[in-house]
Amino acid sequence: MIKQLTSFLNYAIFAEIALVIFAAVFLTVVIRTLLIRDDITNEQAKIVLQDGQENN
């Protein structure tokens, strides 16, 4: 009975939904990366060089 029930299901919609979710997240990350301010990126780049010192 379960085999008959699952044979009628169409799983293609789940692949399309997953693709749309992936594309939305990917575009969000790309847009956020492109719109980040230079002072923030410079501050984050200096974190490695601080060697435990606080940034004031």
C-alpha positions in Angstrom: 0.0 0.0 0.0 2.8 2.4 0.8 4.6 1.5 -2.4 1.5 2.4 -4.4 1.1 5.6 -2.5 4.7 6.7 -3.1 4.6 5.8 -6.8 2.0 8.5 -7.4 4.1 11.2 -5.8 6.1 13.6 -8.0 9.4 14.6 -6.4 10.5 17.0 -9.2 8.9 19.9 -7.4 11.3 19.4 -4.4 14.3 19.7 -6.7 12.9 23.0 -8.2 12.2 24.3 -4.7 15.8 23.5 -3.6 17.2 25.2 -6.6 15.2 28.4 -5.9 16.3 28.4 -2.3 19.9 27.9 -3.3 19.8 30.7 -5.9 18.1 33.1 -3.4 20.8 32.4 -0.7 23.6 32.7 -3.2 22.4 36.0 -4.6 21.9 37.3 -1.1 25.5 36.5 -0.1 26.9 38.0 -3.4 24.9 41.2 -2.9 25.9 41.5 0.7 29.5 40.9 -0.2 29.5 43.6 -2.9 27.8 46.2 -0.7 30.0 45.9 2.3 31.8 49.2 3.3 35.6 49.5 2.9 36.1 50.6 6.5 34.5 47.4 7.7 36.6 45.2 5.5 39.8 47.0 6.6 38.8 46.6 10.2 38.2 42.8 9.7 41.5 42.5 7.8 43.4 43.9 10.7 42.0 41.4 13.2 44.6 38.8 12.2 47.5 41.3 12.8 46.3 42.5 16.3 47.7 39.5 18.2 45.2 39.6 21.1 45.1 43.4 21.4 41.7 45.2 21.7 40.7 47.5 18.8 39.8 50.9 20.3 
